[in-house]
């Protein structure tokens, strides 16, 4: 039985990926057959004029049968269907190109390369004609059944052999089968790869920014030494009880300057003025904070060489040590 299945070659924009040859011919890719689906024919198309329509299942085992796939190779490409099967007698009058031999399964479809060697066929495709219709012979097994997707059918195709591939105005199977689909998939893959590369570059930039915010060990040591010096200078003005925990350097300087110049005058000073005033005031020994009241007894206890290993001094012994310290306080350190 001779049947025609129509499949879409896709929108005109997708023909952009076609490969022109030096002589003006055009090589395009097309999905030429679909398997695993149920297609509806008129009864008179399948020699059943008694039926208004017939649902025919395209069994993948038959469509992708090696003999069926090989039958696509080197078959003529025509503009519309010829009135009869293509033979050597009719080939010259109807052929506008031919199918290549790289026929492969592409999911549920058969993909074929087509060489368009006729100017009218090339112009038709470039002008927007995107449908193809495969002319083929097959046998029909009229055993009804249900396809895997749940669609009922009246018959199933067997022994599919391709006769020709026609470029037509309208297809039976819709836009899933199209010229340039392989190029579209490649473009989508390239777009995904470019997006992934962009995301990777953004991540590398974020990592570099984070690294720039974290100084190395030497820089950390320098920052620690700078802060320790600042705190030591501030305590000369504010006293040993000053607690700098959690305070920024500018806050520490402002508190020290305010201690000597007053809050009212300090409030109007800029950060740069505060820093200059702090440096001048910290360097002036007249502004050093008073030391706590001296306690000779405490100092005597702290300076006793064996204080950490001997038992605590009695009150009398501590008093005697204090008297001895006061008696010799006038002497140079080496003469005591």
C-alpha positions as CSV (number, residue, x, y, z in Angstrom):
1,X,0.0,0.0,0.0
2,X,1.3,3.5,-1.0
3,X,1.0,6.1,1.8
4,X,2.1,9.7,2.4
5,X,3.1,11.1,5.8
6,X,3.6,14.8,6.1
7,X,6.1,16.4,8.5
8,X,7.0,20.0,9.2
9,X,10.4,21.4,8.2
10,X,10.0,24.3,10.7
11,X,9.8,28.2,10.5
12,X,11.6,30.1,7.8
13,X,14.0,31.6,10.4
14,X,15.4,28.2,11.2
15,X,16.6,27.7,7.6
16,X,19.5,30.1,8.5
17,X,21.6,27.2,9.6
18,X,21.4,25.4,6.2
19,X,24.7,24.7,4.5
20,X,25.0,26.1,0.9
21,X,27.5,24.5,-1.4
22,X,29.8,26.2,-3.9
23,X,27.6,25.4,-6.8
24,X,24.5,27.0,-5.2
25,X,22.9,23.7,-4.0
26,X,21.6,23.6,-0.4
27,X,22.1,20.9,2.3
28,X,19.4,20.9,5.0
29,X,18.5,18.6,7.9
30,X,15.0,17.4,8.4
31,X,12.9,15.1,10.6
32,X,11.3,12.8,8.1
33,X,9.3,10.4,10.1
34,X,7.8,9.9,13.6
35,X,7.3,6.7,15.4
36,X,5.2,5.6,18.4
37,X,2.2,7.8,17.4
38,X,-1.2,7.2,15.8
39,X,-2.0,9.0,12.6
40,X,-5.4,9.4,11.1
41,X,-6.1,8.7,7.4
42,X,-9.2,8.9,5.3
43,X,-10.6,5.5,4.7
44,X,-10.2,5.8,0.9
45,X,-6.4,6.5,1.5
46,X,-5.9,3.1,2.9
47,X,-8.3,1.1,0.7
48,X,-11.1,1.2,3.2
49,X,-13.7,3.4,1.5
50,X,-16.3,1.9,3.9
51,X,-14.7,3.9,6.8
52,X,-14.7,7.6,7.2
53,X,-11.3,7.6,8.9
54,X,-8.7,5.0,10.0
55,X,-6.4,5.4,12.9
56,X,-3.0,3.8,12.1
57,X,-0.3,3.1,14.7
58,X,3.3,3.7,13.6
59,X,5.1,1.0,15.5
60,X,8.7,2.1,16.5
61,X,9.9,-1.5,15.9
62,X,8.8,-1.1,12.3
63,X,9.8,2.6,11.7
64,X,13.3,2.1,13.1
65,X,13.8,-1.3,11.5
66,X,17.2,-1.3,9.8
67,X,15.7,-2.0,6.4
68,X,13.2,0.8,6.8
69,X,15.9,3.3,7.8
70,X,18.2,2.3,5.0
71,X,15.3,2.8,2.5
72,X,15.5,6.6,3.0
73,X,19.0,6.8,1.7
74,X,19.5,8.3,-1.8
75,X,15.8,8.6,-2.5
76,X,14.7,11.6,-4.6
77,X,13.4,14.8,-3.1
78,X,10.4,16.2,-5.0
79,X,8.3,19.4,-5.0
80,X,4.9,18.0,-4.1
81,X,4.1,14.4,-4.7
82,X,4.5,12.9,-8.2
83,X,1.4,11.2,-9.7
84,X,3.1,7.8,-9.4
85,X,6.0,6.1,-7.7
86,X,9.4,7.4,-8.7
87,X,11.2,5.1,-11.0
88,X,14.2,5.5,-13.4
89,X,11.7,6.3,-16.1
90,X,10.1,9.2,-14.1
91,X,13.1,10.3,-11.9
92,X,14.4,13.0,-14.3
93,X,11.1,14.8,-14.4
94,X,10.4,14.9,-10.7
95,X,13.6,14.8,-8.7
96,X,14.8,18.2,-7.2
97,X,17.5,16.7,-5.1
98,X,18.1,13.6,-3.0
99,X,18.3,12.2,0.5
100,X,21.8,11.5,1.9
101,X,22.8,8.2,3.4
102,X,23.3,9.5,7.0
103,X,19.9,8.5,8.2
104,X,19.7,8.2,12.0
105,X,17.2,7.8,14.7
106,X,16.6,11.0,16.7
107,X,14.5,10.1,19.7
108,X,11.1,9.3,18.3
109,X,12.0,10.7,14.9
110,X,14.0,9.7,11.8
111,X,16.5,12.4,10.8
112,X,17.7,12.7,7.2
113,X,20.0,15.1,5.3
114,X,18.6,16.5,2.1
115,X,20.5,17.9,-0.8
116,X,18.4,20.5,-2.7
117,X,19.9,20.9,-6.2
118,X,17.0,22.6,-8.0
119,X,16.6,26.4,-7.9
120,X,12.8,26.1,-7.7
121,X,13.0,23.8,-4.7
122,X,15.6,26.0,-3.0
123,X,13.5,29.1,-3.5
124,X,10.4,27.3,-2.2
125,X,12.2,26.3,1.0
126,X,13.8,29.7,1.5
127,X,10.5,31.4,0.8
128,X,8.9,29.6,3.7
129,X,7.6,26.2,2.5
130,X,8.6,24.0,5.4
131,X,6.5,20.8,5.1
132,X,7.7,17.5,3.8
133,X,5.7,14.4,3.0
134,X,7.2,11.0,2.8
135,X,5.9,8.7,0.2
136,X,6.3,5.1,1.1
137,X,4.8,1.6,0.8
138,X,3.8,-0.5,3.7
139,X,1.6,-3.4,4.8
140,X,-1.2,-2.8,7.3
141,X,-2.0,-5.2,10.1
142,X,-5.7,-4.7,10.8
143,X,-5.5,-5.9,14.3
144,X,-6.9,-3.1,16.5
145,X,-5.1,-2.1,19.7
146,X,-4.0,0.7,22.0
147,X,-0.7,2.6,21.7
148,X,1.6,3.0,24.7
149,X,0.2,6.6,25.2
150,X,-3.3,5.2,25.5
151,X,-4.5,6.1,21.9
152,X,-6.6,3.5,20.3
153,X,-5.8,2.4,16.7
154,X,-7.5,0.3,14.0
155,X,-4.3,-0.9,12.2
156,X,-0.5,-0.8,12.5
157,X,2.1,-0.3,9.8
158,X,4.6,-3.0,8.9
159,X,7.3,-3.4,6.2
160,X,7.8,0.3,5.6
161,X,9.9,1.1,2.5
162,X,10.4,4.8,1.4
163,X,9.8,5.8,-2.2
164,X,10.5,9.6,-2.1
165,X,10.4,12.7,0.1
166,X,8.3,15.6,-1.1
167,X,8.4,19.3,-0.2
168,X,4.7,20.3,0.2
169,X,2.6,23.2,1.4
170,X,1.1,21.6,4.5
171,X,2.1,18.7,6.6
172,X,0.2,16.1,8.5
173,X,2.3,15.7,11.6
174,X,2.8,19.4,12.6
175,X,5.8,21.5,13.4
176,X,7.8,18.9,15.4
177,X,9.7,17.9,12.3
178,X,11.6,20.7,10.7
179,X,14.6,21.8,8.6
180,X,17.3,23.3,10.7
181,X,16.3,21.7,13.9
182,X,19.8,20.3,14.4
183,X,21.1,23.8,14.0
184,X,18.6,25.1,16.5
185,X,19.6,22.5,19.0
186,X,23.3,23.4,18.5
187,X,22.5,27.1,19.0
188,X,20.5,26.3,22.2
189,X,23.4,24.2,23.5
190,X,25.9,27.0,22.7
191,X,23.6,29.5,24.5
192,X,23.5,27.2,27.5
193,X,27.3,26.9,27.5
194,X,27.7,30.6,27.1
195,X,25.4,31.2,30.1
196,X,27.3,28.7,32.2
197,X,30.6,30.4,31.2
198,X,29.2,33.8,32.2
199,X,28.0,32.4,35.6
200,X,31.5,30.9,36.1
201,X,33.1,34.2,35.3
202,X,30.8,36.0,37.8
203,X,31.7,33.5,40.5
204,X,35.4,34.0,39.8
205,X,34.9,37.7,40.2
206,X,33.0,37.3,43.5
207,X,35.9,35.1,44.8
208,X,38.5,37.7,43.8
209,X,36.5,40.4,45.5
210,X,36.2,38.4,48.7
211,X,39.9,37.6,48.6
212,X,40.7,41.3,48.2
213,X,38.7,42.0,51.4
214,X,40.7,39.6,53.4
215,X,44.3,40.8,54.0
216,X,47.3,38.5,54.3
217,X,49.0,37.7,57.5
218,X,51.6,40.5,57.2
219,X,48.8,43.0,56.7
220,X,46.9,41.7,59.7
221,X,50.0,42.0,61.8
222,X,50.5,45.6,60.7
223,X,46.8,46.4,61.4
224,X,47.1,44.8,64.9
225,X,50.3,46.8,65.7
226,X,48.7,50.0,64.5
227,X,45.7,49.5,66.7
228,X,47.8,48.6,69.7
229,X,49.8,51.8,69.3
230,X,46.6,53.8,69.0
231,X,45.1,52.3,72.2
232,X,48.4,53.0,74.1
233,X,48.3,56.6,73.0
234,X,44.6,57.0,73.9
235,X,45.2,55.5,77.4
236,X,47.9,58.1,78.1
237,X,45.1,60.6,77.8
238,X,42.0,58.6,79.0
239,X,43.7,56.4,81.6
240,X,44.3,52.7,82.0
241,X,40.7,52.0,82.6
242,X,39.7,53.1,79.1
243,X,38.1,50.1,77.3
244,X,38.5,50.3,73.4
245,X,36.6,47.1,72.7
246,X,34.4,47.4,69.6
247,X,35.4,51.0,69.0
248,X,36.6,52.2,65.6
249,X,39.9,54.2,65.5
250,X,38.2,57.5,64.7
251,X,35.9,57.0,67.8
252,X,38.9,56.3,70.0
253,X,40.6,59.5,68.8
254,X,37.5,61.6,69.2
255,X,37.0,60.4,72.8
256,X,40.6,61.3,73.7
257,X,40.4,64.7,72.1
258,X,37.1,65.4,73.8
259,X,38.6,64.6,77.1
260,X,41.1,67.5,76.7
261,X,39.2,70.0,74.5
262,X,35.7,69.4,75.6
263,X,32.7,67.9,73.8
264,X,31.4,71.2,72.4
265,X,34.5,72.0,70.5
266,X,35.2,68.4,69.4
267,X,31.7,68.0,68.0
268,X,32.4,70.5,65.2
269,X,35.7,69.0,64.2
270,X,36.1,66.9,61.1
271,X,37.6,63.4,61.2
272,X,40.9,64.8,59.7
273,X,41.0,67.6,62.4
274,X,40.4,65.0,65.1
275,X,43.2,62.9,63.9
276,X,45.6,65.8,63.8
277,X,44.6,67.0,67.3
278,X,44.9,63.5,68.7
279,X,48.5,63.2,67.4
280,X,49.5,66.5,68.9
281,X,47.8,65.9,72.2
282,X,49.1,62.3,72.5
283,X,52.7,63.5,71.9
284,X,52.5,66.2,74.7
285,X,53.5,64.7,78.1
286,X,51.5,67.4,79.9
287,X,48.3,65.7,78.8
288,X,49.1,62.3,80.3
289,X,46.4,60.9,82.6
290,X,47.3,60.8,86.3
291,X,48.6,57.4,87.5
292,X,46.9,55.7,90.4
293,X,48.1,56.5,94.0
294,X,51.3,54.7,94.9
295,X,51.0,51.9,97.4
296,X,54.5,51.0,98.8
297,X,53.2,47.9,100.6
298,X,51.7,46.5,97.4
299,X,54.8,47.3,95.5
300,X,57.0,45.6,98.1
301,X,54.8,42.5,97.9
302,X,54.9,42.4,94.1
303,X,58.7,43.0,94.0
304,X,59.6,40.3,96.5
305,X,61.7,37.8,94.4
306,X,60.3,34.7,96.1
307,X,56.7,36.0,96.3
308,X,55.4,33.2,94.0
309,X,57.1,30.4,95.9
310,X,57.0,31.6,99.6
311,X,54.1,31.6,101.9
312,X,52.3,34.9,102.2
313,X,54.0,37.5,104.5
314,X,52.6,38.2,107.9
315,X,51.4,41.7,108.7
316,X,54.5,42.4,110.7
317,X,56.9,41.1,107.9
318,X,55.0,43.1,105.3
319,X,55.3,46.2,107.4
320,X,59.1,45.6,107.8
321,X,59.5,45.2,104.1
322,X,57.7,48.4,103.4
323,X,59.9,50.3,105.9
324,X,63.0,48.9,104.3
325,X,61.8,49.9,100.8
326,X,61.1,53.5,101.9
327,X,64.5,53.7,103.7
328,X,66.4,52.8,100.5
329,X,64.2,54.5,98.0
330,X,66.6,57.4,97.6
331,X,69.5,55.2,96.6
332,X,70.4,54.4,93.0
333,X,69.0,51.1,91.8
334,X,72.4,49.4,91.7
335,X,73.3,50.5,95.3
336,X,70.2,49.0,97.1
